[in-house]
Amino acid sequence: MYTHNVEDEMQPMVSDMEEETGINADFLNLSSEEGFSRAESEFPDVGAEVHWGQLHSLALLAQEEDMLGSYQSPEWEDVPDEFKDPDGQWYGWSYWYNELAVNTDIVDELGLDTPSSWEDLIDPQYEGEIVMPDPSVSGTGFLFVSTIIQMLGEEEAWEYFEQLDENVGQYVESADVPGQLAAQGEYAVGITWDQAVADFIEEGYPIEGVVPDEGVGYDLDVIFIYEGNEDNENVQEIIDYVGSEAGMESAAEHRSMVTKPGVEGIAGDEEPNMIDYDALWAAENRQDIQDEWDSRFNS
């Protein structure tokens, strides 16, 4: 299996799956973009039968390129239609959103305001105190960038990113690293995702999670089969397991929200202010957005 999930959460979920099904599975952790690019270059001989943990938007791109196999799993029948493909080519098992990790000690020490909005992040008081994932390689970073573009429109959004760049002290490859660096006190603010914030709070770091006032984009975390493996019984059983109550309860131990009705994630029934995020638009415009980002900030 390929996955963009970090090992600390993927290993226990895979172990639960192996115990429940008796199927042994190996997984390779790759960032969202790395996983997509690798599978795209390998296709049709992809080095994994299953991708358990990938952005919905990248699954849609893989679907457009006819890389996905179809399997109608009975375990997913009660999952709402918006979280799964009608032909069984992808299934969304959890969903997640961007969140700010704010180090309360550093904010107090430097006399900074605690940011409450995306707009706050371009205030000069945060110069050099923000760390964020590079959207060219990180799905979390891309979610943030595409969210701002969808909220502001392209022209205003790129002006915003130019101003934000003045305050960013470092761009990193992994989604969890901004939360980690903020937690360790290297930066005041990390642009990251909800579960990373929750994990560092649980570990006792002086971190506060902030959902910006304007709202956040969100993306499904999906599982799918690479074309040619859809008739493999072990592969089918893995898809069934992830959609089962046991699979969703296992996932709920590591995720804020899962898609199966009646199973609560870590966030319980609290849901943040989410924008009407268009994952298909994000998928179709992904390369143009990343090229523009690279030309402005990675050249």
TAVENUR-V908753 format. One record per pair of residues at least 4 apart in sequence whose C-alpha atoms are under 8 Angstrom apart, sorted by the first residue. I is the first residue (numbers start at 0). J is the second residue. Records with the same first field share a line. If there is no record, write none. Layout:
I=J ; J
This chain:
0=24 ; 25 ; 26 ; 27 ; 47 ; 48 ; 49 ; 50 ; 51
1=26 ; 27 ; 28 ; 29 ; 34 ; 47 ; 49 ; 50 ; 51 ; 52
2=26 ; 27 ; 28 ; 29 ; 30 ; 31 ; 34 ; 50 ; 51 ; 52 ; 53
3=28 ; 29 ; 30 ; 31 ; 34 ; 52 ; 53
4=8 ; 9 ; 28 ; 29 ; 52
5=9 ; 28
6=10 ; 28
7=11
8=12 ; 253
9=13
10=14
11=15
12=16 ; 246 ; 249 ; 250
13=17 ; 24
14=18
15=19 ; 246 ; 249
16=20 ; 21 ; 22 ; 237 ; 240 ; 241 ; 246
17=21 ; 22 ; 23 ; 24
18=22
20=236 ; 237 ; 240
22=233
29=33 ; 34
30=34 ; 136 ; 137 ; 138 ; 173
31=35 ; 53 ; 54 ; 57 ; 136 ; 137 ; 138
32=36 ; 135 ; 136 ; 137 ; 138
33=37 ; 136
34=38
35=39 ; 57 ; 61
36=40
37=41
38=42 ; 45 ; 46
39=45 ; 61
41=45 ; 46
42=66
43=66 ; 226
45=225
47=225
48=224 ; 225 ; 228 ; 234
49=222 ; 223 ; 224 ; 225 ; 234
50=222 ; 223 ; 224 ; 225
51=221 ; 222 ; 223
52=220 ; 221 ; 222
53=57 ; 58 ; 220 ; 221 ; 222
54=58 ; 138 ; 218 ; 219 ; 220 ; 221
55=59 ; 91 ; 218 ; 219 ; 220 ; 221 ; 278
56=60 ; 218 ; 278 ; 279 ; 281 ; 282
57=61 ; 282
58=62 ; 89 ; 221 ; 223
59=63 ; 279 ; 282
60=64 ; 282 ; 283
61=65 ; 66 ; 67
62=66 ; 67 ; 88
65=226
66=225 ; 226
67=88 ; 89 ; 223 ; 224 ; 225 ; 226
68=88 ; 223 ; 224 ; 225 ; 226 ; 227 ; 228 ; 229
69=86 ; 87 ; 88 ; 224 ; 226 ; 229
70=86 ; 87 ; 88 ; 229 ; 235
71=86 ; 87
72=76 ; 87 ; 235 ; 238 ; 239
73=239
74=239 ; 240 ; 242 ; 243
75=239 ; 242 ; 243
77=259 ; 260
78=82 ; 83 ; 258 ; 259 ; 260
79=83 ; 258 ; 259
80=84 ; 85
82=90 ; 91 ; 92 ; 219 ; 258
83=87 ; 89 ; 90 ; 91
84=88 ; 89 ; 90
88=223 ; 224
89=221 ; 222 ; 223 ; 224
90=221 ; 222 ; 223
91=219 ; 220 ; 221 ; 222 ; 258
92=219 ; 220 ; 221 ; 222 ; 241 ; 242 ; 247 ; 257 ; 258 ; 259
93=219 ; 220 ; 221 ; 250 ; 254 ; 256 ; 257 ; 258
94=217 ; 218 ; 219 ; 220 ; 254 ; 255 ; 256 ; 257 ; 258
95=192 ; 193 ; 194 ; 217 ; 218 ; 219 ; 220 ; 254 ; 255 ; 256
96=192 ; 193 ; 215 ; 216 ; 217 ; 218
97=139 ; 142 ; 143 ; 190 ; 191 ; 192 ; 193 ; 210 ; 215 ; 216 ; 217
98=190 ; 191 ; 192 ; 193 ; 196 ; 208 ; 209 ; 210 ; 211 ; 215
99=188 ; 189 ; 190 ; 191 ; 192 ; 196 ; 208 ; 209 ; 210 ; 211
100=177 ; 178 ; 181 ; 182 ; 188 ; 189 ; 190 ; 191 ; 196 ; 206 ; 207 ; 208 ; 209
101=106 ; 113 ; 181 ; 182 ; 187 ; 188 ; 189 ; 206 ; 207 ; 208 ; 209
102=106 ; 181 ; 182 ; 184 ; 186 ; 187 ; 188 ; 205 ; 206 ; 207
103=107 ; 113 ; 187 ; 205 ; 206 ; 207
104=108 ; 184 ; 205
105=109 ; 184 ; 186 ; 187
106=110 ; 111 ; 112 ; 113 ; 187
107=111
111=124 ; 125
114=119 ; 120 ; 209 ; 211
115=119 ; 209 ; 210 ; 211 ; 212
116=120 ; 210 ; 211 ; 212 ; 213
117=121 ; 211 ; 212 ; 213
118=122
120=125 ; 163 ; 166
121=125 ; 159 ; 162 ; 163 ; 165 ; 166
122=126
123=166
125=129 ; 166
126=165 ; 166 ; 167 ; 168
127=165 ; 166 ; 167 ; 168 ; 169 ; 186
128=166 ; 167 ; 168 ; 186 ; 187 ; 188
129=166 ; 167 ; 168 ; 169 ; 186 ; 187 ; 188 ; 189 ; 190
130=167 ; 168 ; 169 ; 170 ; 171 ; 177 ; 180 ; 181 ; 186 ; 188 ; 189 ; 190
131=140 ; 167 ; 169 ; 170 ; 171 ; 174 ; 177 ; 189 ; 190 ; 191
132=136 ; 137 ; 139 ; 140 ; 170 ; 171 ; 172 ; 173 ; 174 ; 176 ; 177 ; 190 ; 191
133=137 ; 140 ; 141 ; 170 ; 171 ; 172 ; 173
134=138 ; 139 ; 140 ; 141 ; 142 ; 143 ; 144 ; 289 ; 292
135=140 ; 141 ; 289 ; 292 ; 293
136=140 ; 172 ; 173
137=141 ; 172 ; 173 ; 174
138=142 ; 174
139=143 ; 174 ; 191 ; 192
140=144 ; 174 ; 191
141=145
142=146 ; 216 ; 217 ; 218
143=147 ; 215 ; 216
144=148
145=149 ; 281 ; 288
146=150 ; 215 ; 216 ; 276
147=151 ; 152 ; 156
148=152 ; 153 ; 155 ; 156 ; 157
149=153 ; 276
151=155 ; 156
152=156
153=157
154=158
155=159
156=160
157=161
158=162
159=163
160=164
161=165
162=166
163=167
164=296
168=186
171=176 ; 177
172=176
173=177
174=178 ; 191 ; 192
175=179 ; 191 ; 192 ; 195
176=180
177=181 ; 188 ; 189 ; 190 ; 191
178=182 ; 189 ; 190 ; 191 ; 195 ; 196 ; 199
179=183 ; 199
180=184 ; 185 ; 186 ; 189
181=185 ; 186 ; 187 ; 188 ; 189 ; 206
182=199 ; 204 ; 205 ; 206
183=204
191=195 ; 196
192=196
193=197 ; 208 ; 255
194=198 ; 253 ; 254 ; 255
195=199
196=200 ; 206 ; 207 ; 208
197=201 ; 208
198=202
199=203 ; 204 ; 206
200=204 ; 205 ; 206 ; 207
210=214 ; 215 ; 271 ; 272
211=215
212=272
213=272
214=271 ; 272 ; 273 ; 274
215=271 ; 272 ; 273 ; 274
216=273 ; 274 ; 275 ; 276
217=273 ; 274 ; 276
218=278
222=238
223=238
224=228 ; 229 ; 234
225=229
228=234
229=234 ; 235
230=234 ; 235
231=235
232=236
233=237
234=238
235=239
236=240
237=241
238=242
239=243
240=245 ; 246
241=245 ; 246 ; 247
242=246 ; 247 ; 259
243=247
244=248 ; 259 ; 262
245=249
246=250
247=251 ; 257 ; 258 ; 259 ; 262
248=252 ; 262 ; 263 ; 264
249=253
250=254 ; 257 ; 264
251=255 ; 256 ; 257 ; 262 ; 263 ; 264 ; 265
252=264 ; 265
253=264 ; 265
254=264 ; 265 ; 266
255=264 ; 265 ; 266 ; 267
256=263 ; 264 ; 265 ; 266 ; 267
257=262 ; 263 ; 264
258=262
263=267 ; 268
266=270
277=281
278=282
279=283
280=284
281=285
284=288
285=289
286=290
287=291
288=292
289=293
290=294
291=295
292=296 ; 297
293=297 ; 298
294=298
